[in-house]
């Protein structure tokens, strides 16, 4: 199954003047750094050193890396860097803290291009550049992996077993960038060669003409090398081995009920049958979420039936104990709700304190909405500051039911939950349209907006999936500041791997710079849509105005979409948040 080719963004342009002018020109580090004299395209070399090598633990950073974000960084870049740090914390034991006088620290600033030194150079202030066009999570990951001690993947000593270098296609004078290290200088830590590493060159890097410089010996990866979206599994494994990680900073638990110990969860119920571990139910779901679409694989999920029993019957499913460090947590789970609207699924935490040694229950969230015959995604924000459990409480309501509540693929981390979930059913068929617009959302401070998706063809890549942020008329427009100042929309195309640590999700951010002008209209891109917007209609026929529009690529090759678990049962999930960067303290100081 492949995404159908689309005609482009003509229809988008009908109501978003100048939109195509607001897509990034370059997405590859070496394109951004074109003309800069950097080793291997983005590595800064110590003066007087013929090459940049690290040997031994001397050049490793402490597990908590001091950093300083310089004032000249772009506002969006600062926010993206902080988001990239969260991915390090989720998957590794590497943490980051603002510099507070430590001898060695990383100074992140805006220079021409994106670059870093390799390893801890033990020189005090060590610079790392996130310049114009470098403000994406995967580029920040790439440069910080250099700083943590990583070289490019295709520089490994065994690379000739996996790729062919076409020296005749390389720009004259750039050949040194393709030299492989020997296995004495560097170590690949007994991890297999990884075509999908965030540290791998693209096939066209430093090309002289139109022919590729790197060809994969496994043709399935030809279009994937260099098309990064996130850490690969091998990137994470190597980093954890290099720094002897045995746990991560913010990950707490993941459970898909594949083992009969139910991840240490506790059951209790009154007169009801309680939560049952099953592979399917008579009226759905016919499969767990973990293995949906994989006909030969059978998995388990937890199910509470409301088709029998009396109103008020309930069952509890309690997690094992957790010991929080941050004071906020995000509980993510998939659920299948085919009971009637009076049944309830509540999420509690049971927190243990000196005052309540046996635990005190606090209601955190409830699942609401109509029944549906498909798996849905839900996030609950928790606020435990002491030892705690999370608790699912299912209650049978009044009225007849032929189903109940099902739960699968639970993840708990010490992160902030996304604000909105855009669930796209039958994604491939929807992408046959000229574009897709999300439901309307509101930021916490009142701005109304939508996210658009469109497939766009370019000379270098025939299939690019781009996301766009647009502002729309809303209930609070009269009380808001215009043009919309320094809000950051985060758009994440979610990899639905059941374990959050093993996901390779594509996350991009768009900031509303109030000074950004449309190259077509000459007006501020993020001005009040009630004044400058074009008319549009919701699916129910209600008219509204839509303005602005700034785009960024989520995927620059079609293969990524089908290689991971971005689609399950044909469905996609886009996680969306819009935050005020002023409140987060990262807007540049006023002059």
C-alpha positions as CSV (number, residue, x, y, z in Angstrom):
1,X,0.0,0.0,0.0
2,X,1.5,3.3,-1.1
3,X,0.5,6.9,-0.6
4,X,-1.2,8.2,-3.8
5,X,0.6,11.0,-5.6
6,X,-1.1,14.4,-5.2
7,X,-1.1,17.4,-7.5
8,X,0.7,19.6,-5.0
9,X,-0.5,22.5,-2.9
10,X,-2.5,24.4,-5.4
11,X,-5.7,24.1,-3.4
12,X,-3.8,25.1,-0.2
13,X,-2.6,28.2,-2.0
14,X,-6.2,29.1,-2.9
15,X,-6.7,30.3,0.7
16,X,-3.1,30.5,1.9
17,X,-1.4,33.1,-0.2
18,X,2.4,32.5,-0.3
19,X,2.3,29.2,1.5
20,X,4.8,27.5,-0.8
21,X,7.3,30.3,-0.1
22,X,7.2,29.2,3.6
23,X,8.6,25.7,3.2
24,X,12.3,25.0,4.1
25,X,14.6,25.2,1.2
26,X,17.0,22.6,2.6
27,X,16.5,19.7,5.0
28,X,20.0,18.1,4.9
29,X,22.8,19.3,7.1
30,X,25.4,19.3,4.3
31,X,23.1,21.4,2.1
32,X,22.6,23.9,5.0
33,X,26.4,23.9,5.5
34,X,27.3,24.3,1.8
35,X,30.4,26.4,1.4
36,X,31.6,26.0,4.9
37,X,35.0,24.4,5.5
38,X,34.0,21.7,8.0
39,X,35.4,18.2,8.4
40,X,32.9,15.6,7.1
41,X,30.4,18.4,6.5
42,X,29.6,19.4,10.1
43,X,32.5,18.5,12.4
44,X,34.7,21.2,13.9
45,X,38.3,20.1,14.3
46,X,40.7,21.4,17.0
47,X,43.3,23.8,15.6
48,X,46.5,22.0,14.8
49,X,44.8,18.6,14.7
50,X,44.8,16.7,11.4
51,X,41.7,14.9,12.4
52,X,39.2,14.8,15.2
53,X,39.5,11.6,17.2
54,X,38.6,10.5,20.7
55,X,40.2,7.7,22.7
56,X,39.1,6.6,26.1
57,X,36.7,7.8,28.7
58,X,38.6,11.2,29.1
59,X,36.5,12.6,26.2
60,X,33.2,11.5,27.5
61,X,30.9,14.0,29.2
62,X,29.4,13.4,32.7
63,X,25.9,11.8,32.5
64,X,24.5,15.2,33.2
65,X,25.8,17.6,30.5
66,X,26.1,21.3,31.3
67,X,24.9,23.5,28.5
68,X,24.3,27.2,27.8
69,X,21.9,28.6,25.2
70,X,23.4,31.8,23.8
71,X,21.3,34.9,23.2
72,X,21.8,34.9,19.5
73,X,20.0,31.5,19.0
74,X,16.7,31.7,17.0
75,X,13.7,31.5,19.3
76,X,12.4,28.4,17.7
77,X,15.8,26.8,17.9
78,X,16.0,27.2,21.6
79,X,12.6,25.5,22.0
80,X,13.5,22.7,19.6
81,X,16.8,22.1,21.5
82,X,14.9,21.6,24.8
83,X,12.5,19.2,23.0
84,X,15.5,17.2,21.7
85,X,16.9,17.0,25.2
86,X,13.6,15.3,26.3
87,X,14.2,12.6,23.7
88,X,17.7,12.0,25.1
89,X,16.2,11.8,28.6
90,X,13.4,9.4,27.6
91,X,15.7,6.9,25.8
92,X,19.1,7.2,27.6
93,X,20.7,8.1,30.9
94,X,22.0,11.3,29.4
95,X,20.6,14.4,31.1
96,X,21.2,18.1,30.4
97,X,21.3,21.0,32.9
98,X,21.9,24.7,32.4
99,X,25.5,25.6,33.0
100,X,26.2,26.8,36.5
101,X,30.0,27.3,36.5
102,X,31.2,23.8,35.5
103,X,34.7,23.8,33.9
104,X,33.5,22.1,30.7
105,X,30.2,22.8,29.1
106,X,28.5,23.0,25.7
107,X,27.8,26.5,24.4
108,X,25.0,26.4,21.8
109,X,24.9,29.4,19.5
110,X,23.9,30.5,16.1
111,X,26.7,30.5,13.6
112,X,26.6,29.8,9.8
113,X,25.2,26.2,9.6
114,X,25.0,23.3,12.0
115,X,28.2,21.8,13.5
116,X,29.9,20.4,16.6
117,X,33.2,19.1,17.9
118,X,33.4,15.4,18.6
119,X,33.5,14.3,22.2
120,X,34.3,16.4,25.3
121,X,37.4,18.3,24.2
122,X,38.2,19.3,27.8
123,X,38.7,22.9,26.7
124,X,36.1,24.6,28.9
125,X,33.5,26.3,26.7
126,X,32.8,24.0,23.7
127,X,30.8,25.5,20.9
128,X,28.0,23.8,19.0
129,X,26.2,25.7,16.3
130,X,22.4,25.4,15.5
131,X,22.2,28.0,12.7
132,X,19.5,29.0,10.3
133,X,17.7,26.0,9.1
134,X,19.1,23.7,11.7
135,X,16.2,24.0,14.2
136,X,14.8,20.5,13.8
137,X,14.9,17.7,16.5
138,X,16.8,15.3,14.3
139,X,19.5,17.8,13.4
140,X,19.9,18.8,17.1
141,X,20.2,15.1,17.9
142,X,22.8,14.7,15.2
143,X,25.0,17.5,16.5
144,X,24.7,16.6,20.1
145,X,25.6,13.0,19.3
146,X,28.8,14.3,17.8
147,X,29.4,16.3,21.0
148,X,28.8,13.1,23.0
149,X,31.4,11.2,21.0
150,X,29.8,9.9,17.8
151,X,31.2,10.0,14.3
152,X,29.2,9.6,11.1
153,X,27.8,6.1,10.5
154,X,29.4,5.7,7.0
155,X,32.8,6.4,8.6
156,X,32.8,3.0,10.3
157,X,35.6,0.6,9.6
158,X,33.2,-1.9,8.2
159,X,31.2,0.5,6.0
160,X,32.4,-1.0,2.7
161,X,30.5,-4.2,3.5
162,X,27.3,-2.1,3.5
163,X,27.7,0.8,1.1
164,X,29.6,1.7,-2.0
165,X,31.3,5.0,-2.3
166,X,31.4,6.4,-5.8
167,X,34.5,8.5,-5.6
168,X,34.2,9.8,-9.2
169,X,30.9,11.5,-8.2
170,X,32.3,13.4,-5.3
171,X,33.1,17.1,-5.6
172,X,36.8,17.7,-6.1
173,X,38.5,18.4,-2.7
174,X,35.7,16.7,-0.7
175,X,37.1,13.2,-0.9
176,X,38.5,13.4,2.7
177,X,35.0,13.4,4.0
178,X,34.4,9.8,2.9
179,X,37.5,8.2,4.5
180,X,36.6,5.4,6.9
181,X,38.2,5.2,10.3
182,X,40.1,2.0,11.4
183,X,38.7,0.0,14.3
184,X,41.6,1.1,16.5
185,X,40.7,4.8,16.3
186,X,37.0,4.3,16.8
187,X,34.6,1.6,18.0
188,X,31.1,0.9,16.8
189,X,30.4,-0.9,20.1
190,X,29.4,-4.2,18.6
191,X,26.3,-2.7,17.1
192,X,25.5,-3.7,13.5
193,X,25.7,-1.1,10.7
194,X,22.6,1.1,10.6
195,X,21.3,2.6,7.4
196,X,18.7,4.5,9.4
197,X,21.0,6.1,11.9
198,X,20.5,9.8,12.5
199,X,24.3,10.0,11.9
200,X,24.3,8.6,8.3
201,X,25.0,10.7,5.2
202,X,22.5,10.9,2.4
203,X,23.1,9.3,-0.9
204,X,23.7,12.7,-2.6
205,X,26.1,14.2,-0.1
206,X,28.9,16.2,-1.7
207,X,27.8,15.1,-5.1
208,X,29.4,16.6,-8.3
209,X,26.5,16.5,-10.7
210,X,23.4,14.4,-10.4
211,X,24.7,11.0,-9.6
212,X,24.8,9.6,-6.0
213,X,28.0,9.4,-4.0
214,X,26.8,6.6,-1.7
215,X,24.8,3.5,-2.7
216,X,23.5,1.0,-0.2
217,X,24.3,-2.6,-0.9
218,X,20.9,-3.4,0.5
219,X,18.6,-1.6,-2.1
220,X,15.7,-1.4,0.4
221,X,17.6,1.4,2.2
222,X,18.6,3.4,-0.9
223,X,16.2,6.3,-0.2
224,X,16.4,6.1,3.6
225,X,20.0,7.0,4.3
226,X,20.3,10.5,5.4
227,X,16.5,11.0,5.6
228,X,16.4,11.3,9.4
229,X,13.3,11.7,11.6
230,X,14.6,10.6,15.0
231,X,17.1,8.4,16.8
232,X,17.3,4.9,15.4
233,X,17.2,1.9,17.7
234,X,21.0,1.5,17.1
235,X,21.7,5.1,17.9
236,X,20.1,4.6,21.3
237,X,21.9,1.3,21.8
238,X,25.3,2.7,21.0
239,X,24.8,5.8,23.2
240,X,23.7,3.7,26.1
241,X,26.7,1.4,25.7
242,X,29.1,4.3,25.4
243,X,27.9,5.8,28.6
244,X,27.1,2.5,30.4
245,X,23.5,3.4,30.8
246,X,21.3,0.9,32.6
247,X,18.2,3.1,32.8
248,X,16.8,6.3,31.3
249,X,16.1,9.6,33.0
250,X,12.3,10.0,32.4
251,X,11.0,6.6,31.3
252,X,8.9,4.8,33.9
253,X,7.0,1.9,32.3
254,X,5.6,0.3,29.2
255,X,3.1,-2.5,29.1
256,X,1.3,-4.3,26.3
257,X,0.1,-7.2,28.4
258,X,2.1,-9.8,26.4
259,X,3.2,-11.7,29.5
260,X,0.8,-13.2,32.0
261,X,2.1,-11.2,34.9
262,X,0.3,-8.2,33.5
263,X,3.3,-6.0,34.1
264,X,2.8,-6.3,37.8
265,X,-0.7,-4.8,37.7
266,X,-3.2,-5.6,40.5
267,X,-6.8,-6.5,40.0
268,X,-9.8,-5.8,42.3
269,X,-13.5,-5.8,41.7
270,X,-16.8,-6.0,43.5
271,X,-19.6,-8.1,42.0
272,X,-18.3,-7.6,38.4
273,X,-16.1,-10.1,36.6
274,X,-13.3,-7.4,36.7
275,X,-10.5,-6.8,34.2
276,X,-9.7,-9.8,32.1
277,X,-6.6,-10.5,30.0
278,X,-8.0,-11.6,26.5
279,X,-7.0,-11.8,22.9
280,X,-10.4,-10.7,21.5
281,X,-14.0,-10.1,22.5
282,X,-17.3,-11.2,20.9
283,X,-18.2,-7.7,19.7
284,X,-14.8,-6.2,19.4
285,X,-12.0,-5.6,19.4
286,X,-10.9,-8.6,17.3
287,X,-7.3,-7.9,18.0
288,X,-5.1,-6.1,20.5
289,X,-3.6,-2.8,19.4
290,X,0.0,-4.0,19.6
291,X,-0.5,-6.5,16.7
292,X,-3.3,-4.8,14.8
293,X,-2.9,-5.6,11.1
294,X,-0.5,-8.5,11.7
295,X,-2.8,-11.4,10.9
296,X,-0.3,-14.1,12.0
297,X,0.4,-12.6,15.4
298,X,-1.9,-12.7,18.4
299,X,-1.5,-10.4,21.4
300,X,-3.3,-9.6,24.6
301,X,-5.2,-6.7,26.1
302,X,-7.2,-6.0,29.2
303,X,-11.0,-6.0,29.0
304,X,-13.9,-5.0,31.3
305,X,-17.3,-6.1,30.1
306,X,-20.4,-4.0,30.7
307,X,-22.7,-6.3,28.9
308,X,-23.6,-8.1,32.1
309,X,-23.9,-7.1,35.8
310,X,-25.6,-4.3,37.5
311,X,-25.3,-0.5,37.2
312,X,-22.5,0.6,39.6
313,X,-20.4,-2.5,39.2
314,X,-16.8,-1.5,39.0
315,X,-13.3,-3.0,38.6
316,X,-9.9,-1.5,39.4
317,X,-6.6,-2.1,37.6
318,X,-3.7,-0.7,39.6
319,X,-0.2,-0.3,38.4
320,X,3.0,-1.2,40.3
321,X,4.6,1.4,42.4
322,X,6.6,4.3,40.9
323,X,9.0,6.8,42.4
324,X,8.7,10.2,40.6
325,X,11.6,12.6,40.2
326,X,10.0,15.5,38.3
327,X,6.5,16.1,39.8
328,X,4.7,15.6,36.5
329,X,4.0,12.5,34.4
330,X,2.3,11.6,31.2
331,X,0.2,8.4,31.0
332,X,-0.5,7.2,27.5
333,X,-2.7,4.3,26.5
334,X,-4.9,3.0,23.7
335,X,-8.5,2.1,24.5
336,X,-11.4,0.5,22.7
337,X,-14.8,1.8,23.9
338,X,-17.9,-0.1,22.5
339,X,-20.1,0.2,25.6
340,X,-22.9,2.7,26.0
341,X,-22.4,6.4,26.9
342,X,-23.2,5.9,30.6
343,X,-20.3,3.6,31.3
344,X,-17.2,5.2,32.8
345,X,-13.5,4.8,32.6
346,X,-11.7,7.0,35.2
347,X,-7.9,7.4,35.7
348,X,-6.7,8.0,39.3
349,X,-3.4,8.1,41.1
350,X,-2.9,6.6,44.5
351,X,-0.2,8.6,46.2
352,X,1.6,7.5,49.4
353,X,2.8,10.2,51.8
354,X,3.6,10.5,55.5
355,X,0.1,11.8,56.1
356,X,-1.5,9.0,54.0
357,X,0.8,5.9,54.4
358,X,-1.8,3.6,52.9
359,X,-2.3,5.9,49.9
360,X,-4.8,8.6,48.9
361,X,-6.7,8.5,45.7
362,X,-6.9,11.5,43.4
363,X,-9.0,11.6,40.2
364,X,-6.9,12.7,37.3
365,X,-9.0,12.1,34.2
366,X,-12.0,10.4,32.6
367,X,-12.4,8.9,29.1
368,X,-15.5,10.5,27.5
369,X,-17.1,10.4,24.1
370,X,-19.2,8.1,22.0
371,X,-18.5,4.4,21.5
372,X,-16.4,3.5,18.5
373,X,-15.4,0.2,16.8
374,X,-11.7,1.0,16.6
375,X,-8.8,1.7,19.0
376,X,-8.3,5.2,20.1
377,X,-5.4,7.0,21.8
378,X,-5.6,8.9,25.1
379,X,-3.3,10.9,27.3
380,X,-3.7,11.7,31.0
381,X,-1.5,14.3,32.7
382,X,-0.6,13.2,36.2
383,X,1.0,15.2,39.0
384,X,2.4,12.7,41.5
385,X,5.2,14.1,43.8
386,X,5.5,11.0,46.0
387,X,5.5,7.3,45.6
388,X,2.4,6.4,43.6
389,X,0.4,4.0,41.4
390,X,-1.9,4.9,38.5
391,X,-5.4,3.3,38.6
392,X,-7.9,2.5,35.9
393,X,-11.5,2.4,37.3
394,X,-14.2,1.0,35.0
395,X,-17.8,1.4,36.1
396,X,-20.9,0.0,34.5
397,X,-23.6,2.6,33.9
398,X,-27.3,2.4,33.2
399,X,-28.6,1.0,30.0
400,X,-27.9,-2.0,27.8
401,X,-24.4,-2.7,26.5
402,X,-22.9,-5.3,24.1
403,X,-19.3,-4.4,24.8
404,X,-17.2,-2.6,27.4
405,X,-13.7,-1.0,27.8
406,X,-10.5,-2.4,26.5
407,X,-7.0,-1.1,27.3
408,X,-3.6,-1.8,25.6
409,X,-0.1,-0.4,25.0
410,X,0.3,1.7,28.2
411,X,3.3,4.0,28.5
412,X,4.3,6.1,31.5
413,X,7.0,8.8,31.4
414,X,8.0,11.9,33.3
415,X,7.2,14.2,30.3
416,X,4.5,16.7,29.4
417,X,1.6,15.2,27.5
418,X,0.6,16.5,24.1
419,X,-2.4,18.8,24.2
420,X,-4.3,17.3,21.2
421,X,-4.5,14.0,19.3
422,X,-5.5,14.1,15.6
423,X,-6.7,10.6,14.8
424,X,-6.7,10.1,11.0
425,X,-8.7,7.1,10.0
426,X,-7.8,5.4,6.7
427,X,-4.8,7.7,6.3
428,X,-3.7,6.4,2.9
429,X,-7.1,7.1,1.3
430,X,-7.3,10.5,2.9
431,X,-3.9,11.4,1.4
432,X,-5.4,11.0,-2.0
433,X,-7.1,14.4,-1.3
434,X,-5.3,17.7,-2.2
435,X,-4.8,18.3,1.5
436,X,-6.1,17.5,5.0
437,X,-7.0,19.9,7.7
438,X,-7.2,18.9,11.3
439,X,-10.2,19.7,13.6
440,X,-9.9,23.2,15.1
441,X,-7.9,23.5,18.3
442,X,-7.2,26.2,20.9
443,X,-3.9,27.0,22.5
444,X,-3.9,27.4,26.2
445,X,-3.9,31.1,25.9
446,X,-6.8,31.2,23.4
447,X,-5.4,31.2,19.8
448,X,-7.5,29.1,17.4
449,X,-5.6,27.1,14.9
450,X,-5.5,24.0,12.6
451,X,-2.8,21.7,11.3
452,X,-2.8,20.8,7.6
453,X,-1.1,17.9,5.8
454,X,-0.2,17.8,2.2
455,X,2.0,15.7,-0.1
456,X,4.4,17.7,-2.1
457,X,6.8,16.7,-4.9
458,X,10.2,18.2,-5.4
459,X,13.0,17.6,-7.9
460,X,15.1,15.7,-5.3
461,X,12.2,13.8,-3.6
462,X,9.0,12.9,-5.4
463,X,7.1,12.2,-2.1
464,X,7.3,14.7,0.8
465,X,4.7,14.9,3.5
466,X,4.5,18.4,4.8
467,X,2.7,19.8,7.8
468,X,1.3,23.4,8.0
469,X,0.2,25.6,10.8
470,X,-2.7,28.0,10.1
471,X,-4.5,30.4,12.4
472,X,-8.3,30.5,12.3
473,X,-11.0,32.7,13.7
474,X,-11.9,31.8,17.2
475,X,-13.9,33.0,20.2
476,X,-11.0,35.0,21.8
477,X,-9.7,36.9,18.8
478,X,-10.8,40.3,20.1
479,X,-8.7,39.9,23.3
480,X,-5.6,38.5,21.8
481,X,-2.3,40.1,20.7
482,X,-1.8,40.3,16.9
483,X,0.3,39.4,15.0
484,X,0.4,36.2,17.1
485,X,3.7,36.5,19.0
486,X,6.1,33.6,19.6
487,X,3.9,30.6,20.0
488,X,5.4,27.3,19.0
489,X,3.3,24.5,17.4
490,X,4.7,21.0,17.8
491,X,3.5,18.5,15.3
492,X,4.5,14.8,15.9
493,X,3.6,12.0,13.4
494,X,3.6,9.2,16.0
495,X,5.4,5.9,15.5
496,X,2.9,3.5,17.1
497,X,5.4,1.0,18.5
498,X,3.9,-0.2,21.8
499,X,7.1,0.8,23.7
500,X,7.6,4.6,23.7
501,X,11.4,4.2,24.1
502,X,11.5,2.3,20.8
503,X,9.6,4.8,18.7
504,X,11.1,6.8,15.8
505,X,8.4,9.5,15.6
506,X,8.7,12.5,13.3
507,X,8.4,15.7,15.4
508,X,8.6,19.2,13.9
509,X,8.0,22.7,15.3
510,X,6.8,25.9,13.8
511,X,7.1,29.2,15.6
512,X,4.9,32.3,15.0
513,X,7.4,35.1,14.5
514,X,5.2,38.2,14.6
515,X,7.7,40.0,12.2
516,X,7.5,37.3,9.5
517,X,6.0,38.8,6.3
518,X,4.3,37.0,3.5
519,X,6.5,37.2,0.3
520,X,3.2,37.4,-1.7
521,X,0.9,39.7,0.2
522,X,3.5,41.7,2.2
523,X,1.4,41.3,5.3
524,X,2.3,39.6,8.6
525,X,1.9,35.8,8.2
526,X,0.5,35.4,11.7
527,X,-2.0,38.3,11.7
528,X,-5.6,38.2,12.9
529,X,-7.5,35.8,10.5
530,X,-10.7,37.7,11.2
531,X,-9.2,40.6,9.3
532,X,-6.8,39.1,6.8
533,X,-8.1,35.6,6.5
534,X,-9.8,33.8,3.6
535,X,-13.1,32.1,3.9
536,X,-13.2,28.4,4.5
537,X,-15.8,25.9,5.7
538,X,-15.8,23.1,8.3
539,X,-17.2,19.7,7.3
540,X,-20.5,20.7,8.9
541,X,-20.8,23.7,6.6
542,X,-19.9,26.4,9.2
543,X,-17.9,29.2,7.7
544,X,-14.7,30.6,9.2
545,X,-11.6,32.5,8.2
546,X,-8.2,31.1,7.9
547,X,-4.9,32.9,7.6
548,X,-1.1,32.5,7.9
549,X,0.5,29.2,7.0
550,X,4.0,28.0,7.5
551,X,5.1,24.6,6.5
552,X,7.7,22.1,7.4
553,X,8.5,18.6,6.1
554,X,7.5,15.6,8.3
555,X,8.9,13.0,5.9
556,X,11.1,13.5,2.9
557,X,10.9,10.0,1.6
558,X,7.9,7.7,1.3
559,X,9.7,4.6,2.6
560,X,9.8,6.0,6.1
561,X,6.0,6.0,6.4
562,X,5.8,2.3,5.9
563,X,9.0,1.1,7.5
564,X,8.0,1.8,11.1
565,X,4.6,1.7,12.7
566,X,3.4,5.1,11.7
567,X,0.2,3.4,10.3
568,X,-1.6,0.7,12.2
569,X,-4.8,-0.7,10.7
570,X,-4.5,2.2,8.2
571,X,-4.8,4.8,11.0
572,X,-2.4,7.6,11.8
573,X,-2.0,9.7,15.0
574,X,-0.7,13.3,14.9
575,X,0.2,14.7,18.3
576,X,-0.3,18.5,18.4
577,X,0.5,21.2,21.0
578,X,0.8,24.9,20.8
579,X,2.8,26.6,23.6
580,X,3.6,30.2,24.5
581,X,7.3,30.6,24.4
582,X,7.2,33.8,26.4
583,X,5.8,31.8,29.3
584,X,8.6,29.3,28.9
585,X,11.2,32.0,29.2
586,X,13.0,31.5,25.9
587,X,12.0,34.6,23.9
588,X,15.1,36.8,23.2
589,X,15.6,39.7,25.5
590,X,14.2,43.0,24.4
591,X,16.7,45.5,23.4
